[in-house]
Amino acid sequence: MHRHVAAALATLSIVAAGIVAATAIASAERDDLTPQDAARVRKVTAPATDFAAPEPFERMPAGAATVRKMLNRDIFSHPSANLSFEERQAFQVGNGLFRKDWVSAPSSTLASDGLGPLFNARSCQGCHLKDGRGHAPDGPDDDAVTMLIRLSVPPLDAVETAMLAERRALVIPEPVYGTQLQDFAVPGIPAEARIRTTWDEHPVALSGGETVMLRRPRFELTDLGYGPMRADVMTSPRVAQQMLGLGLLEAIAESDILAAADPDDLDGDGISGRPNWVRDSETGEVVLGRFGWKAIQPTVRSQSAHAFAGDMGLSSPAVPDPYGDCTEAQAACRAMPTGIQRHLGDDEVPAELFDLVVFYAANLAVPERRDLDDPQVLRGKEMFHAAGCAACHRPKYVTRRDAARAAHRFQLIWPYTDLLLHDMGESLADGRPEGDATGREWRTPPLWGIGLTHIVSPEAGFLHDGRARTLLEAVLWHDGEARAARDAVVRMSPDDRAALVRFLESL
């Protein structure tokens, strides 16, 4: 065994002890568990220490919700395996709504109009191709349909500063263009801009004589439709994330997530996970953010509502403004007709349809693990833990017994995330704070299903702006709190590094 791997494994026992302690604290604080259940949870979620064979139940990353289906482009689009017949019907209807194209108002298709006036895509499926990941535009003529640009500006006065401090807003919108750039518009008004992409490349040398070429995108906003932006505007590119397992992530006990938070790095391991506390737009309560690249949405419902509003300009019961991200400075935009049909309700996406889309999004199934007993995969799992990857990509949880949806209750799941914010260094920084997240922080993305990414969408990219074409490239961009783990991967022998990638591909 290489000396650096042996040292890392020695350190792993210390890290594992800390995780066990955190799990014990989390289980003790869970108000949904009996003492007997808490003991079971502590046992089944204890970190792996033996890498000679798979762990019990590891083949089923979503518990009873896991599906075993043919590996093709539809692998992320199946309903959870433990839904009832009636729930499967609701899922299929939600799927149809997720896939359908919306049109501008007024239209003869009364239940499908209201798109825009400004928008990024005509359907949910337009961004989340086959419920998978998006990609950055690859050239000057490639539309950014599966990627968007978030916008904001620094606060100018005490009022705006107080809005952020009191969480009445996560960001201050750019005065003309709002919080998101829409590169499409309905007939009669201009789109906000076009996005042009160029790429810078640089090589990274790895042990064993290997070299990997990393690329960094540079985005330029051209053809601004509503005049110049404020000079201090902050921009952040975001590719669409995969959709599977969202309801199960929502069902993780809050105390289990907070138990891993260490904002002041009191244990001295260099990892300082922090929660993003956000205000629920419907209840007004300050709650834990879980979804989005910076964990700015607390529930699948709120995530869906803000996607309808920001990406397609469609109002819903959770975000009722039919003009989406049109600002008051865009008078022509706010003068356009809406798609509200009073006989169907007060929103362009009526409550019944909205609930079906939310149900669909919450119940997209996680596929069964593959090749988990392959010796190379097991070796790669050992390298994953030895490098310290599991410190942020926490492997497993048991969901709440009283989760809102029956299919998500008390399931042992393996999402490989802590749902916390981490400083990922200057190389990945967008320089744009959002809520409690700084311009260098990102939520740990779940890894389940990541090995099937390019089966679902061959052009998909990894990381927030889609810069990484491969899983190894994504690892090599890690910095900040993840620098030690990245450096461990750089130092690995080519065989160990290949095993690590093989393990990730099995997820």
MORAJO-V69447 format. One record per residue. N is the residue number from 0. PHI is phi in whole degrees, -180 to 180 (999 if undefined). NEAR is the number of other ideal C-beta (glycine too) atoms within 8 Angstrom. Layout:
n=N phi=PHI near=NEAR
n=N phi=PHI near=NEAR
This chain:
n=0 phi=999 near=5
n=1 phi=-64 near=8
n=2 phi=-61 near=6
n=3 phi=-68 near=9
n=4 phi=-70 near=12
n=5 phi=-62 near=9
n=6 phi=-64 near=8
n=7 phi=-64 near=12
n=8 phi=-67 near=12
n=9 phi=-64 near=8
n=10 phi=-64 near=9
n=11 phi=-58 near=11
n=12 phi=-64 near=9
n=13 phi=-69 near=8
n=14 phi=-61 near=13
n=15 phi=-61 near=11
n=16 phi=-62 near=8
n=17 phi=-66 near=10
n=18 phi=-66 near=13
n=19 phi=-60 near=11
n=20 phi=-63 near=8
n=21 phi=-63 near=10
n=22 phi=-64 near=14
n=23 phi=-63 near=9
n=24 phi=-63 near=9
n=25 phi=-61 near=13
n=26 phi=-64 near=13
n=27 phi=-65 near=7
n=28 phi=-87 near=8
n=29 phi=-75 near=13
n=30 phi=-86 near=4
n=31 phi=-101 near=7
n=32 phi=-116 near=10
n=33 phi=-77 near=5
n=34 phi=-56 near=6
n=35 phi=-67 near=6
n=36 phi=-65 near=10
n=37 phi=-61 near=12
n=38 phi=-65 near=9
n=39 phi=-63 near=9
n=40 phi=-65 near=13
n=41 phi=-58 near=12
n=42 phi=-68 near=7
n=43 phi=-78 near=11
n=44 phi=-101 near=10
n=45 phi=-61 near=9
n=46 phi=-63 near=10
n=47 phi=-67 near=8
n=48 phi=-127 near=5
n=49 phi=-118 near=5
n=50 phi=-111 near=8
n=51 phi=-82 near=4
n=52 phi=-153 near=6
n=53 phi=-63 near=8
n=54 phi=-78 near=6
n=55 phi=-57 near=5
n=56 phi=70 near=8
n=57 phi=-66 near=10
n=58 phi=-66 near=9
n=59 phi=-111 near=11
n=60 phi=-66 near=15
n=61 phi=-113 near=15
n=62 phi=62 near=12
n=63 phi=-69 near=9
n=64 phi=-82 near=16
n=65 phi=-62 near=14
n=66 phi=-115 near=12
n=67 phi=-118 near=6
n=68 phi=-134 near=8
n=69 phi=-61 near=4
n=70 phi=-83 near=8
n=71 phi=-145 near=6
n=72 phi=-65 near=7
n=73 phi=-96 near=8
n=74 phi=-65 near=13
n=75 phi=-91 near=15
n=76 phi=-111 near=8
n=77 phi=-93 near=10
n=78 phi=-74 near=12
n=79 phi=-54 near=13
n=80 phi=-68 near=10
n=81 phi=-101 near=6
n=82 phi=-79 near=10
n=83 phi=-74 near=5
n=84 phi=-59 near=5
n=85 phi=-65 near=6
n=86 phi=-68 near=12
n=87 phi=-66 near=10
n=88 phi=-62 near=8
n=89 phi=-62 near=11
n=90 phi=-61 near=13
n=91 phi=-66 near=9
n=92 phi=-67 near=9
n=93 phi=-60 near=14
n=94 phi=-61 near=10
n=95 phi=-61 near=8
n=96 phi=-70 near=12
n=97 phi=-65 near=12
n=98 phi=-90 near=8
n=99 phi=-74 near=8
n=100 phi=-85 near=7
n=101 phi=-92 near=12
n=102 phi=-125 near=10
n=103 phi=-76 near=12
n=104 phi=-95 near=11
n=105 phi=-81 near=5
n=106 phi=-149 near=10
n=107 phi=-72 near=3
n=108 phi=-88 near=7
n=109 phi=-64 near=8
n=110 phi=-90 near=7
n=111 phi=-132 near=9
n=112 phi=-104 near=14
n=113 phi=116 near=15
n=114 phi=-54 near=14
n=115 phi=78 near=14
n=116 phi=-66 near=14
n=117 phi=-106 near=16
n=118 phi=-158 near=15
n=119 phi=-106 near=13
n=120 phi=-155 near=12
n=121 phi=-91 near=9
n=122 phi=-150 near=11
n=123 phi=-61 near=13
n=124 phi=-62 near=10
n=125 phi=-61 near=11
n=126 phi=-89 near=14
n=127 phi=-98 near=14
n=128 phi=-60 near=13
n=129 phi=54 near=11
n=130 phi=67 near=12
n=131 phi=-107 near=12
n=132 phi=-84 near=15
n=133 phi=-94 near=16
n=134 phi=-148 near=13
n=135 phi=-74 near=15
n=136 phi=-59 near=11
n=137 phi=-92 near=7
n=138 phi=-163 near=6
n=139 phi=-64 near=5
n=140 phi=-104 near=3
n=141 phi=-94 near=8
n=142 phi=-66 near=5
n=143 phi=-91 near=13
n=144 phi=-69 near=9
n=145 phi=-99 near=13
n=146 phi=-141 near=16
n=147 phi=-133 near=12
n=148 phi=-118 near=14
n=149 phi=-84 near=14
n=150 phi=-129 near=16
n=151 phi=-169 near=13
n=152 phi=-134 near=13
n=153 phi=-67 near=6
n=154 phi=-65 near=9
n=155 phi=-100 near=6
n=156 phi=-148 near=6
n=157 phi=-66 near=5
n=158 phi=-65 near=6
n=159 phi=-68 near=10
n=160 phi=-62 near=9
n=161 phi=-67 near=9
n=162 phi=-57 near=11
n=163 phi=-72 near=13
n=164 phi=-64 near=6
n=165 phi=-90 near=6
n=166 phi=60 near=11
n=167 phi=-77 near=7
n=168 phi=-152 near=7
n=169 phi=-86 near=8
n=170 phi=-145 near=12
n=171 phi=-98 near=11
n=172 phi=-64 near=11
n=173 phi=-60 near=12
n=174 phi=-57 near=8
n=175 phi=-101 near=11
n=176 phi=-99 near=13
n=177 phi=78 near=10
n=178 phi=-106 near=10
n=179 phi=-152 near=12
n=180 phi=-84 near=13
n=181 phi=-105 near=14
n=182 phi=-99 near=11
n=183 phi=-134 near=9
n=184 phi=-151 near=14
n=185 phi=-72 near=11
n=186 phi=-57 near=5
n=187 phi=111 near=5
n=188 phi=-137 near=12
n=189 phi=-82 near=6
n=190 phi=-67 near=11
n=191 phi=-75 near=12
n=192 phi=-176 near=12
n=193 phi=-115 near=8
n=194 phi=-112 near=14
n=195 phi=-108 near=10
n=196 phi=-122 near=15
n=197 phi=-127 near=7
n=198 phi=-127 near=8
n=199 phi=-108 near=7
n=200 phi=-123 near=8
n=201 phi=-151 near=7
n=202 phi=-84 near=8
n=203 phi=-126 near=10
n=204 phi=-86 near=5
n=205 phi=-115 near=12
n=206 phi=-63 near=9
n=207 phi=86 near=7
n=208 phi=88 near=6
n=209 phi=-82 near=9
n=210 phi=-134 near=8
n=211 phi=-120 near=10
n=212 phi=-94 near=8
n=213 phi=-96 near=13
n=214 phi=-127 near=9
n=215 phi=-122 near=9
n=216 phi=-82 near=12
n=217 phi=-124 near=8
n=218 phi=-107 near=12
n=219 phi=-120 near=8
n=220 phi=-94 near=12
n=221 phi=-120 near=8
n=222 phi=54 near=6
n=223 phi=-60 near=10
n=224 phi=-84 near=9
n=225 phi=-133 near=9
n=226 phi=89 near=4
n=227 phi=-70 near=4
n=228 phi=-87 near=10
n=229 phi=-61 near=9
n=230 phi=-62 near=4
n=231 phi=-99 near=6
n=232 phi=-61 near=11
n=233 phi=-109 near=13
n=234 phi=-120 near=12
n=235 phi=-146 near=12
n=236 phi=-76 near=15
n=237 phi=-141 near=11
n=238 phi=-85 near=15
n=239 phi=-63 near=10
n=240 phi=-94 near=10
n=241 phi=-69 near=11
n=242 phi=-105 near=10
n=243 phi=-71 near=12
n=244 phi=74 near=15
n=245 phi=-65 near=13
n=246 phi=-64 near=14
n=247 phi=-70 near=16
n=248 phi=-64 near=13
n=249 phi=-66 near=13
n=250 phi=-87 near=13
n=251 phi=-68 near=14
n=252 phi=-62 near=11
n=253 phi=-57 near=7
n=254 phi=-65 near=9
n=255 phi=-67 near=13
n=256 phi=-71 near=15
n=257 phi=-68 near=10
n=258 phi=-62 near=11
n=259 phi=-89 near=12
n=260 phi=-73 near=10
n=261 phi=-148 near=11
n=262 phi=-59 near=7
n=263 phi=-103 near=5
n=264 phi=49 near=10
n=265 phi=-67 near=5
n=266 phi=-88 near=6
n=267 phi=70 near=5
n=268 phi=-92 near=9
n=269 phi=84 near=8
n=270 phi=-109 near=11
n=271 phi=-129 near=11
n=272 phi=-59 near=14
n=273 phi=-131 near=11
n=274 phi=-78 near=13
n=275 phi=-108 near=15
n=276 phi=-89 near=10
n=277 phi=-127 near=15
n=278 phi=-97 near=9
n=279 phi=-65 near=12
n=280 phi=-68 near=8
n=281 phi=-94 near=7
n=282 phi=-91 near=5
n=283 phi=81 near=5
n=284 phi=-82 near=6
n=285 phi=-86 near=7
n=286 phi=-135 near=10
n=287 phi=-79 near=11
n=288 phi=-79 near=16
n=289 phi=-130 near=12
n=290 phi=-116 near=13
n=291 phi=94 near=10
n=292 phi=-61 near=9
n=293 phi=-121 near=13
n=294 phi=56 near=17
n=295 phi=-96 near=12
n=296 phi=-118 near=12
n=297 phi=-87 near=10
n=298 phi=-140 near=10
n=299 phi=-63 near=12
n=300 phi=-62 near=9
n=301 phi=-68 near=14
n=302 phi=-61 near=13
n=303 phi=-65 near=14
n=304 phi=-63 near=14
n=305 phi=-73 near=12
n=306 phi=-69 near=11
n=307 phi=-56 near=14
n=308 phi=-71 near=15
n=309 phi=-77 near=13
n=310 phi=-86 near=13
n=311 phi=-125 near=17
n=312 phi=67 near=17
n=313 phi=-113 near=14
n=314 phi=-86 near=15
n=315 phi=-143 near=15
n=316 phi=-58 near=8
n=317 phi=-86 near=12
n=318 phi=-137 near=10
n=319 phi=-84 near=9
n=320 phi=-76 near=7
n=321 phi=-73 near=13
n=322 phi=-97 near=11
n=323 phi=57 near=16
n=324 phi=-95 near=12
n=325 phi=-63 near=11
n=326 phi=-93 near=11
n=327 phi=-63 near=5
n=328 phi=-74 near=7
n=329 phi=-100 near=12
n=330 phi=-59 near=7
n=331 phi=-64 near=8
n=332 phi=-66 near=13
n=333 phi=-78 near=10
n=334 phi=-92 near=5
n=335 phi=-73 near=14
n=336 phi=-67 near=5
n=337 phi=-103 near=10
n=338 phi=-101 near=15
n=339 phi=-69 near=11
n=340 phi=-112 near=8
n=341 phi=-58 near=6
n=342 phi=-73 near=3
n=343 phi=-102 near=7
n=344 phi=133 near=8
n=345 phi=-95 near=6
n=346 phi=-131 near=13
n=347 phi=-69 near=11
n=348 phi=-109 near=11
n=349 phi=-59 near=8
n=350 phi=-54 near=9
n=351 phi=-64 near=6
n=352 phi=-69 near=10
n=353 phi=-61 near=16
n=354 phi=-62 near=8
n=355 phi=-68 near=12
n=356 phi=-66 near=14
n=357 phi=-62 near=12
n=358 phi=-62 near=12
n=359 phi=-59 near=14
n=360 phi=-63 near=15
n=361 phi=-79 near=12
n=362 phi=-125 near=15
n=363 phi=-71 near=15
n=364 phi=-81 near=14
n=365 phi=-92 near=13
n=366 phi=-72 near=15
n=367 phi=-61 near=9
n=368 phi=-64 near=12
n=369 phi=-126 near=7
n=370 phi=57 near=8
n=371 phi=-69 near=11
n=372 phi=-100 near=7
n=373 phi=-67 near=9
n=374 phi=-56 near=5
n=375 phi=-68 near=10
n=376 phi=-64 near=14
n=377 phi=-63 near=15
n=378 phi=-64 near=12
n=379 phi=-64 near=17
n=380 phi=-62 near=11
n=381 phi=-61 near=10
n=382 phi=-66 near=16
n=383 phi=-58 near=13
n=384 phi=-73 near=14
n=385 phi=-64 near=11
n=386 phi=-74 near=12
n=387 phi=93 near=14
n=388 phi=-62 near=9
n=389 phi=-71 near=13
n=390 phi=-65 near=10
n=391 phi=-107 near=14
n=392 phi=-85 near=12
n=393 phi=-63 near=13
n=394 phi=-66 near=8
n=395 phi=-144 near=10
n=396 phi=-146 near=11
n=397 phi=-116 near=11
n=398 phi=-69 near=14
n=399 phi=-65 near=12
n=400 phi=-69 near=8
n=401 phi=-109 near=5
n=402 phi=-55 near=12
n=403 phi=-60 near=5
n=404 phi=-111 near=10
n=405 phi=-59 near=5
n=406 phi=-66 near=12
n=407 phi=-103 near=15
n=408 phi=-81 near=12
n=409 phi=51 near=8
n=410 phi=-108 near=13
n=411 phi=-79 near=11
n=412 phi=-124 near=15
n=413 phi=-129 near=11
n=414 phi=-85 near=13
n=415 phi=59 near=11
n=416 phi=-158 near=13
n=417 phi=-108 near=10
n=418 phi=60 near=10
n=419 phi=-109 near=14
n=420 phi=-88 near=14
n=421 phi=-137 near=16
n=422 phi=-72 near=9
n=423 phi=-102 near=14
n=424 phi=88 near=13
n=425 phi=-69 near=7
n=426 phi=-64 near=7
n=427 phi=-105 near=14
n=428 phi=-67 near=9
n=429 phi=-104 near=10
n=430 phi=70 near=6
n=431 phi=-123 near=11
n=432 phi=-64 near=9
n=433 phi=-150 near=12
n=434 phi=65 near=14
n=435 phi=-78 near=7
n=436 phi=-75 near=13
n=437 phi=-80 near=7
n=438 phi=-74 near=9
n=439 phi=-114 near=10
n=440 phi=-106 near=11
n=441 phi=-139 near=12
n=442 phi=-70 near=15
n=443 phi=-64 near=13
n=444 phi=-75 near=8
n=445 phi=-62 near=10
n=446 phi=-105 near=11
n=447 phi=-62 near=13
n=448 phi=83 near=14
n=449 phi=-66 near=11
n=450 phi=-71 near=10
n=451 phi=-103 near=11
n=452 phi=-52 near=13
n=453 phi=-82 near=7
n=454 phi=-71 near=9
n=455 phi=-75 near=15
n=456 phi=-144 near=13
n=457 phi=-58 near=5
n=458 phi=-91 near=6
n=459 phi=-61 near=15
n=460 phi=-118 near=14
n=461 phi=-102 near=14
n=462 phi=74 near=10
n=463 phi=-63 near=11
n=464 phi=-110 near=12
n=465 phi=73 near=16
n=466 phi=-68 near=13
n=467 phi=-86 near=12
n=468 phi=-88 near=6
n=469 phi=-133 near=8
n=470 phi=-66 near=12
n=471 phi=-65 near=10
n=472 phi=-58 near=13
n=473 phi=-60 near=11
n=474 phi=-62 near=11
n=475 phi=-71 near=12
n=476 phi=-83 near=13
n=477 phi=-63 near=13
n=478 phi=-154 near=11
n=479 phi=62 near=12
n=480 phi=-62 near=11
n=481 phi=-96 near=12
n=482 phi=-63 near=11
n=483 phi=-62 near=8
n=484 phi=-66 near=13
n=485 phi=-60 near=13
n=486 phi=-65 near=8
n=487 phi=-63 near=13
n=488 phi=-69 near=14
n=489 phi=-60 near=10
n=490 phi=-80 near=7
n=491 phi=-61 near=16
n=492 phi=-67 near=8
n=493 phi=-55 near=11
n=494 phi=-67 near=6
n=495 phi=-68 near=13
n=496 phi=-65 near=15
n=497 phi=-64 near=10
n=498 phi=-67 near=13
n=499 phi=-59 near=15
n=500 phi=-63 near=12
n=501 phi=-63 near=13
n=502 phi=-64 near=16
n=503 phi=-61 near=13
n=504 phi=-68 near=9
n=505 phi=-85 near=13
n=506 phi=-76 near=12
